[in-house]
Amino acid sequence: MAAVNLRRGSQDMSKKFADFIKTQQVSKADDSIDWKKQRDEWLKYLDDFYALVESSLKPYVEKRQISISFESKQIFEEEIGSYEVKSARIKIGHSEAKLDPIGTLLVGAKGRVDLVGPRGTARFVLVDADSTGPRITVRSSVVGQDLPPEPPRKKVERWAWRRTTLPPRITYLPLTDESFQDSLLEVMNG
């Protein structure tokens, strides 16, 4: 059996490996993020979301036409670690839907909750209150040149829960009693 020559192309591989290691290093900016604070903010916004849901369904819950129950769920997010959140089950007759929190470390949103029912899934995202949909920015550079500096990001002043449409044309719709009830109807009734 022939021995494998690990040195062949080793300079190219060493440079690629060294470049990879550089990209994996934690920057000073990453060190300054208070991950516990990020998690706690997300949990507060999640409680606000459930308050909106309960308010939307309150007349039906009071008449015992709908029941809502909460249970614990473990989420693991890379920077935050493992933590516990509430998920909810909504029961209408023999049909049931689940509000399933996905997490807070997402691209383009501060949080997401999926409403999963027998006929599909609706997504709710915590985004900039002024946003009507995701924005994608692309930066490019020429090989061998540094990437141009990233433009300053607008600081989000207000976060709001929105119903999101599915790709490819994602838009954010206001979360109201009516839009939540429509979402529930959609995932439970088809």
C-alpha positions as CSV (number, residue, x, y, z in Angstrom):
1,M,0.0,0.0,0.0
2,A,1.4,3.4,-1.0
3,A,2.1,6.0,1.7
4,V,0.0,9.1,1.4
5,N,2.2,12.2,0.8
6,L,0.8,14.8,3.2
7,R,3.4,17.4,2.1
8,R,2.1,17.6,-1.5
9,G,0.3,20.9,-1.8
10,S,1.0,21.6,1.9
11,Q,1.8,25.3,1.4
12,D,-1.5,25.9,-0.2
13,M,-3.4,23.9,2.4
14,S,-1.4,25.5,5.2
15,K,-2.5,29.0,4.0
16,K,-6.1,27.8,3.6
17,F,-6.0,26.3,7.0
18,A,-4.4,29.4,8.6
19,D,-7.0,31.6,6.8
20,F,-9.8,29.4,8.2
21,I,-8.4,29.6,11.7
22,K,-8.4,33.5,11.4
23,T,-12.1,33.5,10.5
24,Q,-12.9,31.4,13.5
25,Q,-11.2,33.7,16.0
26,V,-13.6,35.6,18.3
27,S,-13.3,39.3,17.7
28,K,-13.3,42.0,20.4
29,A,-16.8,43.0,19.3
30,D,-18.0,39.5,20.0
31,D,-16.5,39.6,23.5
32,S,-18.5,42.8,24.3
33,I,-21.9,41.2,23.6
34,D,-23.8,40.4,26.8
35,W,-25.4,37.0,25.8
36,K,-27.3,36.7,29.1
37,K,-28.9,40.1,28.4
38,Q,-29.7,39.0,24.8
39,R,-31.4,35.9,26.1
40,D,-33.3,37.8,28.8
41,E,-34.6,40.4,26.3
42,W,-35.7,37.5,24.0
43,L,-37.6,35.9,26.9
44,K,-39.3,39.2,27.7
45,Y,-40.4,39.7,24.1
46,L,-41.6,36.0,24.0
47,D,-43.8,36.8,27.1
48,D,-45.1,39.8,25.2
49,F,-45.9,37.6,22.2
50,Y,-47.9,35.2,24.4
51,A,-49.8,38.1,26.0
52,L,-50.8,39.2,22.5
53,V,-52.0,35.6,21.7
54,E,-53.9,35.3,24.9
55,S,-55.5,38.7,24.4
56,S,-56.5,37.7,20.8
57,L,-58.2,34.5,22.0
58,K,-59.5,35.7,25.4
59,P,-63.2,35.8,24.4
60,Y,-63.1,32.2,23.2
61,V,-61.1,31.0,26.2
62,E,-63.6,32.6,28.5
63,K,-66.4,30.7,26.7
64,R,-64.3,27.5,26.9
65,Q,-64.3,27.2,23.1
66,I,-60.5,27.4,23.0
67,S,-57.9,26.2,25.6
68,I,-54.3,27.4,25.8
69,S,-51.7,25.5,27.9
70,F,-48.1,26.2,28.3
71,E,-45.1,23.8,28.7
72,S,-41.4,24.1,28.9
73,K,-39.0,23.6,26.0
74,Q,-35.2,23.6,25.9
75,I,-33.4,25.6,23.3
76,F,-29.7,25.6,22.5
77,E,-28.1,28.5,20.8
78,E,-24.4,28.6,20.2
79,E,-23.4,31.7,22.0
80,I,-26.1,31.6,24.7
81,G,-26.1,27.9,25.5
82,S,-29.1,25.9,26.7
83,Y,-32.0,27.6,28.2
84,E,-35.7,27.1,28.9
85,V,-38.6,28.8,27.1
86,K,-42.4,28.5,27.2
87,S,-44.2,26.9,24.3
88,A,-48.0,26.9,24.0
89,R,-50.6,24.5,22.8
90,I,-53.9,25.9,21.5
91,K,-56.8,23.4,21.4
92,I,-60.0,24.0,19.5
93,G,-62.3,21.0,19.6
94,H,-60.3,18.1,18.4
95,S,-57.7,20.2,16.6
96,E,-54.5,21.4,18.1
97,A,-51.8,23.9,17.1
98,K,-48.5,24.6,18.9
99,L,-46.6,27.8,19.3
100,D,-43.0,26.7,19.0
101,P,-40.2,29.3,19.9
102,I,-37.2,28.8,17.6
103,G,-34.7,31.2,19.1
104,T,-33.2,34.6,19.1
105,L,-29.8,34.3,17.3
106,L,-31.3,34.5,13.8
107,V,-30.3,36.3,10.6
108,G,-32.6,39.3,10.1
109,A,-34.7,38.9,13.3
110,K,-34.4,39.1,17.0
111,G,-36.6,36.1,17.5
112,R,-39.0,33.7,15.8
113,V,-42.0,31.6,16.9
114,D,-43.6,29.0,14.6
115,L,-47.3,28.2,14.8
116,V,-47.5,24.6,13.8
117,G,-50.9,22.9,13.1
118,P,-52.2,19.9,11.2
119,R,-52.5,22.0,7.9
120,G,-49.2,23.9,8.0
121,T,-47.0,26.4,9.7
122,A,-47.2,30.1,10.2
123,R,-44.1,32.2,11.2
124,F,-43.9,35.1,13.6
125,V,-40.8,37.1,13.8
126,L,-39.5,39.8,16.1
127,V,-38.1,42.5,13.8
128,D,-37.6,46.3,13.5
129,A,-41.0,47.8,13.9
130,D,-40.4,50.0,10.9
131,S,-39.4,47.1,8.6
132,T,-41.8,45.7,6.0
133,G,-39.5,42.8,5.0
134,P,-35.9,41.5,5.2
135,R,-33.1,43.5,3.6
136,I,-30.1,41.8,2.2
137,T,-26.9,43.7,1.7
138,V,-24.1,42.3,-0.5
139,R,-20.5,43.4,-0.3
140,S,-17.9,42.3,-2.7
141,S,-14.2,42.7,-3.2
142,V,-11.5,41.8,-5.7
143,V,-9.3,38.9,-4.9
144,G,-6.2,40.0,-3.0
145,Q,-7.9,43.2,-1.8
146,D,-9.5,43.8,1.6
147,L,-13.3,43.9,1.8
148,P,-14.6,47.4,1.9
149,P,-15.7,48.6,5.3
150,E,-19.2,47.6,6.3
151,P,-21.7,50.5,6.3
152,P,-23.0,51.5,9.7
153,R,-26.1,49.7,10.8
154,K,-29.2,51.5,11.8
155,K,-29.8,50.8,15.5
156,V,-33.3,49.3,16.0
157,E,-35.3,51.7,18.2
158,R,-38.4,49.5,18.5
159,W,-38.9,45.8,18.1
160,A,-42.3,44.4,17.1
161,W,-43.8,41.0,16.4
162,R,-44.9,40.4,12.8
163,R,-46.4,37.6,10.8
164,T,-44.1,36.7,7.9
165,T,-45.0,35.4,4.5
166,L,-43.1,32.5,3.0
167,P,-40.2,32.8,0.5
168,P,-39.4,33.9,-2.1
169,R,-41.2,37.2,-1.4
170,I,-41.0,37.6,2.3
171,T,-43.0,40.5,3.8
172,Y,-43.8,41.4,7.4
173,L,-47.5,41.8,8.2
174,P,-48.7,43.5,11.4
175,L,-49.6,41.1,14.2
176,T,-53.1,41.9,15.3
177,D,-55.9,39.9,16.9
178,E,-57.3,39.3,13.4
179,S,-54.0,38.4,11.8
180,F,-53.2,35.9,14.6
181,Q,-56.7,34.4,14.3
182,D,-56.3,34.1,10.5
183,S,-53.0,32.4,11.0
184,L,-54.5,29.9,13.5
185,L,-57.4,29.2,11.0
186,E,-54.8,28.7,8.2
187,V,-52.7,26.1,10.1
188,M,-55.7,24.3,11.6
189,N,-58.2,24.3,8.8
190,G,-56.2,24.5,5.6
